[in-house]
Amino acid sequence: MSSKEPRGLGKGLSALLGDAPDVDQLRKPVGYVNKEIIGTRSRQNSSDIFRIPADMIVPNPFQPRFTFDEEALEELAASIRTLGLIQPITVRKIAGGRYQIISGERRFRACRMAGMPMIPAYVRDADDVAMLEMAIVENIQREDLDPIEEAMSFQRLIDECSLTQEQMAERLAKKRSTVTNALRLLKLPVKVQHDLKEGLITVGHAKVLLGLEDHRLQERLCDMIIQEDLSVRQLEQQIRLAQEGNTPARKSATGELPAEYTQLGEKLGSFFQRGVSLRRSAGGKGSMTVRFESDDEVRAFLEALDSIPCR
């Protein structure tokens, strides 16, 4: 027997995932609020993301890939319609006021297929690699980057500055393992990357999901993390039990919520952009998780509570 058999979840899969409700209502498209190309006069920073009209972008004639899997493009386009473009493309300005793709032609084609009129992109001077490297490194050293933004910056150094992982680690004063682990996050399905970027799951959750090879299974388990508010240890335990063919210790207990619970979720959700997660067992016990985007949302909610007359 081969020692490298795929590690499936076997008979425990159905018991692990159950028929949990959809969590897509918690997701929203990634938005880039940086500058638009039209009307921009000052020289841009290499870390800025611009929104460029799709008809101003042209393919690179030196693109090494000549064929693109149409089915895979359709899947990526469907994801972009729902979640937006997670990783911007990179372009350079050419004659005629147009922008030529340096990297990301597959993403660009999927954006066109999805009907996006504006494409998020980095704009760089192709002949100024040293300045670009400095700008990206400076961007990485910011403290407010989410894990996916950091991983994307590492990948840009590889793609556009021809740096190895060892060279990156040296320039950033980081361990090579830190760089390697960050880059692995970009191997996750787009939906999982989105949820990590938006803070719906943690890097710890993502590392556990990376141990599974099936992308659809990774997505379903990601949904379960959000629905059940699982810790990293709980997720590992559930997967381990399923791999052993045992019934998981805790099954999804959300099920169909009574109407008053749905109303409560809708009312609270009007204050919090990331929504509210409700769980309830058959016996009536449960929990409620509120995810907020900013302190302003919390203050607005407290002000609404203060305005309610005391009984």
JORANOR-V484169 format. One record per pair of residues at least 12 apart in sequence whose C-alpha atoms are under 10 Angstrom apart, sorted by the first residue. I is the first residue (numbers start at 1). J is the second residue. D is the distance in whole Angstrom. If there is no record, write none. Layout:
<<I/J/D> <I/J/D>>
//
This chain:
<<6/212/9> <6/213/8> <6/214/10> <7/211/9> <7/212/7> <7/213/8> <7/214/10> <7/243/7> <8/212/8> <8/213/9> <8/214/9> <8/217/10> <8/239/10> <8/242/9> <8/243/7> <8/244/10> <8/245/10> <9/212/10> <9/217/9> <9/239/7> <9/240/8> <9/241/9> <9/242/5> <9/243/4> <9/244/8> <9/245/7> <9/246/10> <10/242/7> <10/243/6> <10/244/8> <10/245/6> <10/246/9> <11/242/7> <11/243/8> <11/244/9> <11/245/6> <11/246/8> <11/247/8> <12/238/9> <12/239/9> <12/240/9> <12/241/7> <12/242/4> <12/243/7> <12/244/8> <12/245/5> <12/246/6> <12/247/6> <12/248/7> <13/217/9> <13/238/10> <13/239/9> <13/241/10> <13/242/6> <13/243/8> <13/245/9> <13/246/10> <13/247/9> <13/248/9> <14/242/9> <14/247/9> <14/248/10> <14/251/10> <15/238/10> <15/242/8> <15/245/10> <15/246/9> <15/247/6> <15/248/7> <15/249/10> <15/250/9> <15/251/7> <15/252/8> <16/221/9> <16/224/9> <16/235/10> <16/238/7> <16/239/8> <16/241/9> <16/242/7> <16/246/10> <16/247/8> <16/248/6> <16/249/9> <16/250/8> <16/251/6> <16/252/8> <17/217/9> <17/220/7> <17/221/7> <17/223/9> <17/224/7> <17/238/10> <17/242/10> <17/248/10> <17/251/8> <17/252/7> <18/224/9> <18/251/7> <18/252/6> <18/253/9> <18/254/10> <18/255/10> <19/224/10> <19/251/10> <19/252/8> <19/253/10> <19/254/9> <19/255/8> <20/220/10> <20/223/9> <20/224/7> <20/227/8> <20/228/9> <20/251/10> <20/252/6> <20/253/8> <20/254/7> <20/255/7> <20/256/9> <21/223/9> <21/224/9> <21/227/8> <21/252/10> <21/254/8> <21/255/7> <21/256/8> <22/220/10> <22/223/8> <22/224/9> <22/227/8> <23/222/10> <23/223/6> <23/224/9> <23/226/7> <23/227/7> <23/275/10> <23/277/9> <24/82/9> <24/83/10> <24/191/10> <24/223/9> <25/274/9> <25/275/8> <25/276/10> <26/195/9> <26/198/10> <26/200/9> <26/226/9> <26/227/10> <26/269/10> <26/273/8> <26/274/6> <26/275/6> <26/276/8> <26/277/9> <26/291/9> <27/82/8> <27/83/7> <27/191/9> <27/194/8> <27/195/7> <27/198/8> <27/200/9> <27/273/10> <27/274/7> <27/275/9> <28/82/7> <28/83/6> <28/84/8> <28/194/9> <28/195/9> <28/198/9> <28/273/9> <28/274/8> <29/79/10> <29/80/8> <29/81/8> <29/82/6> <29/83/4> <29/84/5> <29/85/8> <29/86/9> <29/194/8> <29/198/10> <30/80/9> <30/82/9> <30/83/6> <30/84/5> <30/85/7> <30/86/7> <30/87/10> <30/194/8> <30/197/9> <30/198/8> <31/83/9> <31/84/7> <31/85/9> <31/86/9> <31/120/9> <32/48/10> <32/49/7> <32/50/8> <32/51/8> <32/84/10> <32/85/9> <32/86/10> <32/88/9> <32/119/10> <32/120/7> <32/121/10> <33/48/10> <33/49/8> <33/50/9> <33/51/9> <33/120/10> <34/48/7> <34/49/6> <34/50/6> <34/51/8> <34/120/9> <35/48/8> <35/49/7> <35/50/5> <35/51/7> <35/52/9> <35/120/10> <36/49/8> <36/50/5> <36/51/5> <36/52/6> <36/53/9> <36/118/9> <36/119/10> <36/120/9> <36/121/10> <37/49/10> <37/50/6> <37/51/6> <37/52/6> <37/53/8> <37/118/10> <37/121/10> <37/123/9> <38/50/10> <38/51/9> <38/52/8> <38/53/9> <44/122/10> <44/123/8> <44/124/9> <45/122/9> <45/123/9> <45/124/9> <45/132/9> <45/135/7> <45/136/10> <46/122/7> <46/123/7> <46/124/6> <46/125/9> <46/131/8> <46/132/6> <46/133/9> <46/134/9> <46/135/6> <46/136/7> <46/139/9> <47/122/7> <47/123/9> <47/124/9> <47/132/9> <47/135/6> <47/136/6> <47/137/9> <47/138/9> <47/139/6> <47/140/9> <47/153/9> <48/120/10> <48/121/8> <48/122/6> <48/123/8> <48/124/10> <48/135/10> <48/139/10> <49/88/8> <49/89/9> <49/90/9> <49/119/10> <49/120/6> <49/121/5> <49/122/5> <49/123/8> <50/88/9> <50/89/10> <50/90/10> <50/118/9> <50/119/8> <50/120/6> <50/121/5> <50/122/6> <50/123/7> <51/88/9> <51/117/9> <51/118/6> <51/119/5> <51/120/5> <51/121/6> <51/122/9> <52/91/10> <52/98/10> <52/99/9> <52/117/8> <52/118/5> <52/119/5> <52/120/6> <52/121/7> <52/122/10> <52/123/10> <53/98/10> <53/99/10> <53/116/9> <53/117/6> <53/118/4> <53/119/6> <53/120/9> <54/99/10> <54/108/8> <54/109/10> <54/111/9> <54/112/7> <54/115/9> <54/116/7> <54/117/5> <54/118/5> <54/119/6> <54/120/9> <55/98/9> <55/99/9> <55/112/9> <55/117/8> <55/118/9> <55/119/10> <56/93/10> <56/96/9> <56/97/7> <56/98/5> <56/99/6> <56/100/9> <56/118/10> <56/119/10> <57/91/8> <57/92/9> <57/93/9> <57/94/10> <57/97/9> <57/98/6> <57/99/5> <57/100/6> <57/101/7> <57/108/9> <57/118/10> <57/119/9> <58/91/9> <58/94/10> <58/98/7> <58/99/6> <58/100/5> <58/101/6> <58/102/10> <58/105/9> <58/108/10> <59/91/9> <59/99/9> <59/100/6> <59/101/5> <59/102/8> <59/103/9> <59/104/10> <59/105/7> <59/108/9> <59/109/9> <60/91/9> <60/99/10> <60/100/6> <60/101/5> <60/102/7> <60/103/9> <60/104/10> <60/105/8> <61/100/9> <61/101/9> <61/102/10> <62/101/10> <62/102/9> <63/101/9> <63/102/8> <63/103/9> <63/104/10> <63/105/8> <65/105/9> <65/106/9> <67/106/10> <68/105/10> <68/106/7> <68/109/9> <69/106/9> <70/110/9> <72/106/10> <72/110/9> <73/106/7> <73/107/8> <73/108/10> <73/109/8> <73/110/6> <73/111/9> <73/113/8> <73/114/10> <74/109/10> <74/110/7> <74/111/10> <74/113/7> <74/114/8> <75/110/9> <76/106/9> <76/107/8> <76/109/10> <76/110/6> <76/111/8> <76/113/9> <76/114/9> <76/189/10> <76/190/8> <77/107/8> <77/108/10> <77/109/8> <77/110/5> <77/111/6> <77/112/8> <77/113/6> <77/114/5> <77/115/9> <77/116/10> <78/110/8> <78/111/9> <78/113/9> <78/114/7> <79/110/9> <79/111/10> <79/114/9> <79/189/10> <79/190/7> <79/191/7> <80/107/9> <80/110/8> <80/111/7> <80/113/10> <80/114/7> <80/115/10> <80/116/9> <80/190/9> <80/191/10> <81/110/10> <81/111/8> <81/113/9> <81/114/6> <81/115/8> <81/116/8> <82/114/10> <82/191/9> <83/190/8> <83/191/7> <83/194/7> <83/195/10> <84/111/9> <84/114/10> <84/116/9> <84/119/10> <84/120/10> <84/190/10> <84/194/9> <85/107/8> <85/108/9> <85/110/9> <85/111/8> <85/116/10> <85/119/8> <85/120/7> <85/121/10> <85/190/9> <85/194/9> <86/107/10> <86/120/9> <86/148/9> <86/149/9> <86/152/10> <86/190/7> <86/191/9> <86/193/8> <86/194/7> <86/197/9> <87/104/9> <87/107/8> <87/120/8> <87/121/9> <87/122/10> <87/148/9> <87/149/8> <87/152/7> <87/153/10> <87/186/9> <87/190/9> <87/193/10> <88/103/9> <88/104/8> <88/107/8> <88/108/9> <88/119/8> <88/120/5> <88/121/5> <88/122/7> <88/152/9> <89/101/7> <89/102/8> <89/103/6> <89/104/5> <89/105/7> <89/106/9> <89/107/7> <89/108/7> <89/119/8> <89/120/7> <89/121/5> <89/122/6> <89/123/9> <90/102/5> <90/103/5> <90/104/6> <90/105/9> <90/108/10> <90/120/9> <90/121/5> <90/122/5> <90/123/6> <90/124/7> <90/156/9> <90/160/9> <91/103/7> <91/104/9> <91/105/10> <91/121/7> <91/122/6> <91/123/5> <91/124/6> <91/125/9> <91/126/9> <92/121/10> <92/122/8> <92/123/5> <92/124/5> <92/125/6> <92/126/6> <92/127/10> <93/123/7> <93/124/8> <93/125/8> <93/126/9> <99/121/10> <99/123/8> <100/123/10> <101/121/9> <101/122/10> <101/123/9> <102/122/10> <102/123/9> <102/124/9> <102/126/8> <102/159/9> <102/160/8> <103/121/10> <103/122/10> <103/156/9> <103/159/8> <103/160/8> <104/121/9> <107/119/10> <108/120/9> <108/121/10> <124/160/10> <126/160/9> <126/161/10> <128/161/10> <129/157/10> <129/160/8> <129/161/6> <129/162/9> <130/161/8> <131/161/10> <132/156/10> <132/157/9> <132/160/8> <132/161/8> <133/156/9> <133/157/7> <133/160/8> <133/161/6> <133/162/10> <133/163/9> <133/168/10> <133/171/10> <134/157/10> <134/171/10> <136/150/10> <136/153/6> <136/154/8> <136/156/8> <136/157/7> <136/161/10> <137/153/8> <137/154/9> <137/157/8> <137/168/9> <137/171/8> <137/172/7> <138/172/9> <139/153/8> <140/152/10> <140/153/7> <140/154/8> <140/172/8> <141/172/8> <145/197/9> <146/196/8> <146/197/6> <146/198/8> <146/199/8> <146/203/10> <147/182/7> <147/183/10> <147/185/8> <147/186/10> <147/193/9> <147/196/7> <147/197/7> <147/198/10> <147/199/9> <147/202/9> <147/203/7> <148/182/8> <148/183/9> <148/185/7> <148/186/7> <148/193/7> <148/194/8> <148/195/10> <148/196/7> <148/197/6> <148/198/10> <148/203/10> <149/182/10> <149/186/10> <149/197/8> <150/179/9> <150/182/7> <150/183/9> <150/185/10> <151/179/8> <151/180/9> <151/181/9> <151/182/5> <151/183/5> <151/184/8> <151/185/7> <151/186/7> <152/182/9> <152/183/8> <152/185/9> <152/186/8> <153/182/10> <153/183/9> <154/168/8> <154/169/10> <154/172/10> <154/179/7> <154/180/9> <154/182/8> <154/183/7> <155/168/10> <155/179/10> <155/182/9> <155/183/7> <155/186/9> <165/177/9> <165/178/10> <165/179/7> <165/180/7> <165/183/10> <166/179/9> <166/180/10> <181/207/8> <182/203/9> <182/207/10> <184/206/10> <184/207/9> <184/210/8> <185/203/9> <185/206/7> <185/207/8> <185/209/10> <185/210/8> <187/210/8> <187/215/10> <188/206/8> <188/207/10> <188/209/8> <188/210/7> <188/212/10> <188/213/10> <188/215/7> <188/218/8> <188/219/9> <189/210/10> <189/214/10> <189/215/6> <189/216/8> <189/218/8> <189/219/7> <190/215/10> <190/219/9> <191/215/10> <191/218/9> <191/219/7> <191/222/9> <191/223/10> <192/206/8> <192/209/9> <192/215/9> <192/218/8> <192/219/6> <192/220/9> <192/221/10> <192/222/7> <192/223/9> <193/206/8> <193/219/10> <195/219/10> <195/222/8> <195/223/9> <195/226/9> <196/222/10> <198/274/9> <198/293/9> <199/274/10> <199/291/9> <199/293/10> <200/222/9> <200/223/10> <200/225/9> <200/226/7> <200/229/9> <200/274/9> <200/291/8> <201/222/8> <201/223/9> <201/225/7> <201/226/7> <201/229/9> <201/230/9> <201/231/9> <201/232/9> <202/225/10> <202/231/9> <202/232/8> <203/232/9> <204/231/9> <204/232/6> <204/233/9> <205/221/10> <205/222/8> <205/225/8> <205/230/9> <205/231/8> <205/232/5> <205/233/9> <205/234/10> <205/235/8> <205/236/9> <206/218/9> <206/222/8> <206/232/9> <207/232/9> <208/232/8> <208/233/9> <208/235/8> <208/236/7> <208/239/9> <209/221/8> <209/222/8> <209/235/9> <209/236/9> <209/239/10> <212/239/10> <221/235/8> <221/239/9> <222/235/10> <224/252/8> <226/277/8> <226/289/10> <227/252/9> <227/253/10> <227/254/8> <227/277/7> <227/278/8> <227/279/8> <227/289/10> <228/251/9> <228/252/7> <228/253/8> <228/254/8> <228/277/8> <228/278/9> <228/279/7> <228/287/9> <228/289/10> <229/277/8> <229/278/10> <229/279/9> <229/287/9> <229/288/10> <229/289/8> <234/249/10> <234/250/9> <237/249/9> <237/250/10> <238/250/8> <238/251/9> <252/279/9> <252/280/10> <252/281/9> <253/279/7> <253/280/6> <253/281/5> <253/282/7> <253/285/10> <253/286/9> <254/277/10> <254/278/8> <254/279/5> <254/280/5> <254/281/6> <254/282/9> <254/286/9> <254/287/10> <255/279/8> <255/280/8> <255/281/8> <255/282/8> <256/279/10> <256/280/9> <256/281/10> <256/282/10> <257/278/8> <257/279/8> <257/280/7> <257/281/9> <257/282/10> <258/280/9> <261/278/8> <261/279/9> <261/280/9> <262/278/9> <264/276/9> <264/278/9> <265/277/7> <265/278/7> <265/288/9> <265/290/9> <268/290/8> <268/301/8> <269/290/9> <269/291/9> <269/292/10> <270/297/10> <270/301/9> <271/292/9> <271/296/10> <271/297/6> <271/298/8> <271/299/10> <271/300/7> <271/301/6> <271/302/10> <271/304/9> <272/290/8> <272/291/7> <272/292/5> <272/293/7> <272/294/9> <272/296/10> <272/297/6> <272/298/8> <272/300/9> <272/301/8> <273/290/10> <273/291/8> <273/292/7> <273/293/7> <273/294/9> <273/297/8> <274/290/8> <274/291/5> <274/292/6> <274/293/7> <275/289/9> <275/290/7> <275/291/6> <275/292/8> <275/293/10> <276/288/7> <276/289/6> <276/290/5> <276/291/6> <276/292/9> <277/289/5> <277/290/7> <277/291/8> <278/290/9>>
//
